[in-house]
Amino acid sequence: MSKMRAFHNVVLIIGLLCGAVAGQKKDRVEIASKISAAGRDCQDVKPGRAATFPKANYPAEAKAARVGGTVLVAVKIDEKGTVSEIEAISGQPLLRSAATDAAKKVKFTSTLCGGAATLASAVLTYNFIPFVAAERYFTPTKVEEFADLKNDSPFYEAVLNLTENYRFAFGYTDKKFYADAPLTRGDFAQFLRLTLDLLSTQAAANNKLPREINLFYPYNPQKLLSISKIKNLKPTAPFYDSVKTLLLKYDVVLTDGKTEFQGGDYLTNNEVIDVWSKIFGAEAIPVNFGKINDGDPIISRGEFALFLQESLQVLTYKVLP
């Protein structure tokens, strides 16, 4: 927070407003906030709450490019609960203005310190979720075939490696990779199946048994045995075969607590790390990635490409002769 003054004291979650959570129907913005008293030490803090918390408008340019992700907005709040100062501290440039415009309209009840209204600070989290459904995947053999991936992109080398060395990278029917779009559960299943298939093939070629070298482990919390038990999974989905293979060949299931597979839902950084470590072990988590305690941002397809490239270096080493 470069221009905002840092504050102490207790930080409490005060609100969460969500869009549709039972499957992705349309572009949406989710909002959360944390607030703390500021200006003086106080042992008896009663944090304010969001009296009005309007959602941000999803910029048309960002939707067209399927750009999504998390924008963090730091605000200072006066004694009456009005936002007095504001700054976007992280997030996609295409989304920052929409988040800060919405944050200006947030109205809080007063934060109390020892019964008296006091200044406060807050960090508002805006999660922009673009609609990224696909009827089928586009799988090129050369990175140049992705129409939207330029060589100055921070994800270019990772996607190039996944495309030309592993044959893992895939995009959508418009021949775009959409590095800034959130990673969906369906896309994650596709990447995961490709990873397990590669490791199984390499292990077999080198006369190694995956279980004996602790290459990967089953992950089936609900003990499902049949693909028919997975709800909301359509045979026409581009990731259907991968979800089926994960279950029947590897005993890996990515459903939620209701045994539903919401293929269009996004995944967060911590969710990816949690599942990946349970299947491949903690050593397969790249050193540049870790669980985030203060918030859990959405992971983009480009960020996961970086994650996967680094993880494969560890995993494929295990199956060398």
C-alpha positions as CSV (number, residue, x, y, z in Angstrom):
1,M,0.0,0.0,0.0
2,S,2.3,2.7,-1.3
3,K,0.2,5.9,-0.7
4,M,-2.0,4.7,2.1
5,R,-0.9,5.0,5.8
6,A,-0.4,1.6,7.5
7,F,-2.7,0.9,10.5
8,H,-2.6,-1.6,13.4
9,N,-5.2,-3.3,15.5
10,V,-7.5,-6.2,15.0
11,V,-8.6,-7.1,11.5
12,L,-12.1,-8.8,11.1
13,I,-14.0,-10.0,8.1
14,I,-17.2,-8.0,8.0
15,G,-19.0,-9.0,4.9
16,L,-19.3,-11.2,1.8
17,L,-21.5,-10.7,-1.2
18,C,-21.5,-13.4,-3.9
19,G,-22.8,-13.9,-7.3
20,A,-24.2,-17.3,-8.5
21,V,-22.2,-20.1,-6.9
22,A,-24.0,-23.2,-8.2
23,G,-22.3,-23.2,-11.6
24,Q,-21.2,-20.3,-13.7
25,K,-24.2,-18.8,-15.6
26,K,-22.7,-15.4,-16.6
27,D,-20.0,-13.0,-15.9
28,R,-20.0,-12.0,-12.2
29,V,-18.2,-10.1,-9.5
30,E,-17.8,-11.4,-6.0
31,I,-17.0,-8.9,-3.2
32,A,-15.4,-9.4,0.3
33,S,-13.9,-6.9,2.8
34,K,-11.8,-6.7,5.9
35,I,-11.8,-3.7,8.2
36,S,-9.7,-2.6,11.2
37,A,-9.8,0.3,13.6
38,A,-7.2,2.9,12.9
39,G,-5.6,5.9,14.5
40,R,-5.2,4.7,18.1
41,D,-4.8,1.5,20.0
42,C,-8.0,0.0,21.4
43,Q,-8.8,-3.3,23.1
44,D,-12.5,-3.0,22.7
45,V,-13.1,-2.7,18.9
46,K,-16.5,-3.0,17.3
47,P,-15.9,-3.1,13.6
48,G,-18.4,-1.4,11.3
49,R,-20.2,-3.3,8.6
50,A,-21.1,-2.6,5.0
51,A,-24.4,-0.8,5.0
52,T,-24.2,-0.4,1.2
53,F,-21.8,-2.5,-0.9
54,P,-22.5,-2.1,-4.6
55,K,-21.0,-4.5,-7.1
56,A,-18.5,-3.4,-9.6
57,N,-19.5,-3.2,-13.3
58,Y,-17.7,-5.7,-15.4
59,P,-15.8,-3.7,-18.1
60,A,-16.9,-4.7,-21.6
61,E,-13.3,-4.8,-22.8
62,A,-12.3,-7.2,-20.0
63,K,-15.3,-9.5,-20.7
64,A,-14.5,-9.6,-24.4
65,A,-10.9,-10.7,-23.6
66,R,-12.1,-13.0,-20.9
67,V,-9.9,-11.2,-18.4
68,G,-10.7,-11.9,-14.8
69,G,-9.0,-12.1,-11.4
70,T,-8.8,-10.4,-8.1
71,V,-8.5,-6.7,-7.5
72,L,-7.6,-5.5,-4.0
73,V,-8.7,-2.0,-3.1
74,A,-7.4,-0.3,0.1
75,V,-9.6,2.4,1.6
76,K,-9.6,4.8,4.6
77,I,-12.9,5.3,6.3
78,D,-13.9,8.3,8.4
79,E,-15.8,8.3,11.7
80,K,-19.2,8.3,9.8
81,G,-18.3,5.3,7.7
82,T,-17.7,7.2,4.5
83,V,-14.7,6.2,2.3
84,S,-12.3,9.1,2.3
85,E,-9.2,7.7,0.5
86,I,-8.9,4.9,-2.0
87,E,-6.2,3.0,-3.9
88,A,-6.1,-0.2,-6.0
89,I,-3.1,-2.1,-4.7
90,S,-3.2,-5.1,-7.0
91,G,-5.0,-6.6,-9.9
92,Q,-5.5,-6.6,-13.6
93,P,-5.2,-3.0,-15.1
94,L,-8.4,-3.6,-17.1
95,L,-10.3,-4.2,-13.9
96,R,-8.9,-1.7,-11.5
97,S,-11.0,1.3,-12.4
98,A,-14.2,-0.7,-12.1
99,A,-13.2,-1.8,-8.7
100,T,-12.2,1.6,-7.4
101,D,-15.3,3.2,-8.9
102,A,-17.4,0.7,-7.0
103,A,-15.4,1.1,-3.8
104,K,-16.1,4.9,-3.7
105,K,-19.8,4.1,-3.3
106,V,-19.3,1.7,-0.3
107,K,-20.9,3.0,2.9
108,F,-20.0,1.5,6.3
109,T,-21.5,1.9,9.7
110,S,-19.1,3.5,12.1
111,T,-16.3,1.5,13.6
112,L,-16.3,1.9,17.4
113,C,-13.3,2.0,19.7
114,G,-14.3,2.0,23.3
115,G,-17.7,3.0,22.3
116,A,-16.6,6.1,20.3
117,A,-16.6,6.3,16.5
118,T,-13.1,6.1,15.1
119,L,-11.2,6.1,11.8
120,A,-10.9,2.8,10.1
121,S,-9.2,1.2,7.2
122,A,-10.3,-1.7,5.0
123,V,-9.2,-3.8,2.1
124,L,-11.9,-4.6,-0.4
125,T,-11.6,-7.7,-2.6
126,Y,-13.3,-7.8,-6.0
127,N,-13.2,-11.1,-7.8
128,F,-14.1,-10.7,-11.5
129,I,-15.2,-14.0,-13.0
130,P,-15.6,-14.1,-16.8
131,F,-17.6,-16.7,-18.5
132,V,-15.2,-19.1,-20.1
133,A,-17.2,-22.1,-21.2
134,A,-16.0,-24.0,-24.2
135,E,-17.7,-26.6,-26.5
136,R,-14.3,-28.1,-27.3
137,Y,-10.6,-27.4,-26.8
138,F,-8.0,-26.2,-29.3
139,T,-4.7,-28.0,-28.9
140,P,-1.9,-26.6,-31.0
141,T,1.6,-28.0,-31.6
142,K,3.3,-24.6,-31.9
143,V,2.8,-21.7,-29.4
144,E,2.5,-19.3,-32.3
145,E,-0.9,-20.9,-33.1
146,F,-2.4,-19.2,-30.0
147,A,-3.7,-16.0,-31.5
148,D,-3.5,-14.0,-28.3
149,L,-0.2,-15.0,-26.8
150,K,2.7,-12.6,-27.5
151,N,6.3,-13.3,-26.8
152,D,6.5,-10.4,-24.3
153,S,3.8,-12.1,-22.1
154,P,5.1,-13.2,-18.6
155,F,3.5,-16.6,-19.4
156,Y,4.9,-17.0,-22.9
157,E,7.8,-19.3,-22.0
158,A,5.7,-21.5,-19.8
159,V,2.9,-21.9,-22.4
160,L,5.6,-22.5,-25.1
161,N,7.1,-25.3,-23.0
162,L,3.7,-26.9,-22.2
163,T,2.7,-26.6,-25.9
164,E,5.8,-27.8,-27.7
165,N,7.6,-30.1,-25.2
166,Y,4.7,-31.6,-23.2
167,R,1.7,-31.2,-25.6
168,F,-0.3,-30.0,-22.6
169,A,-1.4,-26.4,-23.5
170,F,-4.9,-26.0,-24.9
171,G,-7.2,-23.0,-25.6
172,Y,-10.6,-22.5,-27.0
173,T,-12.2,-22.7,-30.4
174,D,-11.2,-19.1,-31.3
175,K,-7.6,-20.3,-31.0
176,K,-6.8,-18.2,-28.0
177,F,-5.2,-19.3,-24.8
178,Y,-6.7,-16.6,-22.5
179,A,-3.8,-16.5,-20.0
180,D,-5.6,-13.8,-17.9
181,A,-8.8,-15.8,-17.6
182,P,-9.4,-17.7,-14.4
183,L,-8.6,-21.4,-14.3
184,T,-11.8,-23.3,-14.3
185,R,-12.4,-26.6,-12.6
186,G,-13.0,-28.2,-16.0
187,D,-9.7,-26.9,-17.4
188,F,-7.9,-28.0,-14.2
189,A,-9.3,-31.5,-14.7
190,Q,-7.9,-31.5,-18.3
191,F,-4.5,-30.4,-17.2
192,L,-4.5,-32.9,-14.3
193,R,-5.4,-35.9,-16.5
194,L,-2.7,-34.9,-19.0
195,T,-0.2,-34.8,-16.2
196,L,-1.2,-38.2,-14.8
197,D,-1.2,-39.8,-18.3
198,L,2.3,-38.4,-19.0
199,L,3.8,-39.7,-15.7
200,S,2.1,-43.1,-16.1
201,T,3.5,-43.5,-19.6
202,Q,7.0,-42.4,-18.6
203,A,7.0,-44.6,-15.5
204,A,6.0,-47.7,-17.5
205,A,8.7,-47.0,-20.1
206,N,11.3,-47.0,-17.3
207,N,9.8,-50.1,-15.5
208,K,8.7,-48.1,-12.5
209,L,5.5,-48.5,-10.6
210,P,3.9,-45.2,-9.6
211,R,2.9,-46.4,-6.2
212,E,6.4,-47.7,-5.4
213,I,8.0,-44.4,-6.1
214,N,5.2,-42.3,-4.6
215,L,4.6,-40.6,-7.9
216,F,1.0,-39.9,-7.2
217,Y,-1.9,-40.9,-4.9
218,P,-5.6,-41.4,-5.2
219,Y,-7.8,-38.5,-4.3
220,N,-11.5,-39.5,-3.9
221,P,-12.9,-38.0,-0.7
222,Q,-16.4,-39.2,-1.5
223,K,-15.4,-42.7,-2.5
224,L,-17.2,-42.5,-5.8
225,L,-16.9,-45.6,-8.1
226,S,-19.0,-44.6,-11.1
227,I,-19.1,-41.6,-13.4
228,S,-22.8,-41.7,-13.2
229,K,-22.6,-40.7,-9.5
230,I,-21.1,-37.3,-10.5
231,K,-23.8,-34.7,-10.8
232,N,-23.9,-31.8,-13.3
233,L,-21.3,-33.5,-15.6
234,K,-22.5,-33.4,-19.2
235,P,-21.0,-35.8,-21.8
236,T,-20.7,-33.0,-24.2
237,A,-18.4,-31.0,-22.0
238,P,-14.8,-30.8,-23.4
239,F,-13.4,-32.0,-20.1
240,Y,-15.8,-35.0,-19.8
241,D,-13.4,-37.6,-20.9
242,S,-10.7,-36.2,-18.5
243,V,-13.1,-36.3,-15.5
244,K,-14.0,-39.9,-16.4
245,T,-10.4,-41.0,-16.8
246,L,-9.4,-39.3,-13.5
247,L,-12.1,-41.4,-11.7
248,L,-11.8,-44.8,-13.4
249,K,-8.1,-44.9,-14.0
250,Y,-6.6,-42.8,-11.2
251,D,-9.2,-42.8,-8.5
252,V,-9.2,-39.0,-8.5
253,V,-12.4,-37.0,-8.1
254,L,-12.8,-33.2,-8.2
255,T,-16.4,-32.9,-7.2
256,D,-17.7,-30.6,-4.4
257,G,-19.4,-31.7,-1.2
258,K,-22.6,-32.4,-3.1
259,T,-20.8,-34.7,-5.6
260,E,-21.4,-32.0,-8.3
261,F,-18.8,-31.2,-10.9
262,Q,-19.1,-27.5,-11.6
263,G,-16.8,-27.3,-14.6
264,G,-17.2,-23.6,-15.2
265,D,-16.4,-22.5,-11.6
266,Y,-13.0,-20.9,-11.0
267,L,-10.3,-22.2,-8.7
268,T,-8.3,-20.2,-6.2
269,N,-4.6,-20.3,-5.5
270,N,-5.1,-22.3,-2.3
271,E,-7.5,-24.8,-3.8
272,V,-5.0,-25.7,-6.5
273,I,-2.2,-26.1,-4.1
274,D,-4.3,-28.2,-1.7
275,V,-5.5,-30.6,-4.4
276,W,-2.1,-30.8,-6.2
277,S,-0.2,-31.6,-3.0
278,K,-2.7,-34.3,-2.0
279,I,-2.2,-36.0,-5.3
280,F,1.5,-35.5,-6.0
281,G,2.9,-34.6,-2.5
282,A,4.2,-31.3,-1.1
283,E,7.4,-31.6,-3.1
284,A,5.5,-31.1,-6.3
285,I,4.5,-27.5,-5.3
286,P,6.8,-25.0,-7.0
287,V,8.9,-22.9,-4.6
288,N,7.4,-19.7,-6.1
289,F,3.9,-20.8,-5.1
290,G,2.4,-21.2,-1.7
291,K,-0.8,-20.9,0.2
292,I,-1.9,-17.3,0.9
293,N,-3.2,-16.7,4.4
294,D,-4.5,-13.2,3.9
295,G,-7.0,-13.8,1.1
296,D,-7.2,-16.4,-1.5
297,P,-7.0,-14.9,-5.0
298,I,-8.3,-16.6,-8.2
299,I,-5.5,-18.3,-10.1
300,S,-5.4,-17.5,-13.8
301,R,-4.7,-19.9,-16.7
302,G,-1.4,-18.2,-17.3
303,E,-0.4,-18.5,-13.6
304,F,-1.3,-22.1,-13.6
305,A,0.9,-22.6,-16.7
306,L,3.8,-21.3,-14.7
307,F,2.8,-23.6,-11.8
308,L,2.5,-26.7,-14.0
309,Q,5.7,-26.1,-15.8
310,E,7.7,-25.9,-12.6
311,S,5.9,-28.9,-11.0
312,L,6.5,-31.1,-14.0
313,Q,10.2,-30.6,-13.6
314,V,10.0,-32.3,-10.2
315,L,7.5,-34.9,-11.2
316,T,9.2,-36.1,-14.4
317,Y,12.5,-36.3,-12.6
318,K,11.0,-39.1,-10.5
319,V,10.5,-41.3,-13.5
320,L,13.9,-41.0,-15.0
321,P,15.7,-44.3,-15.6
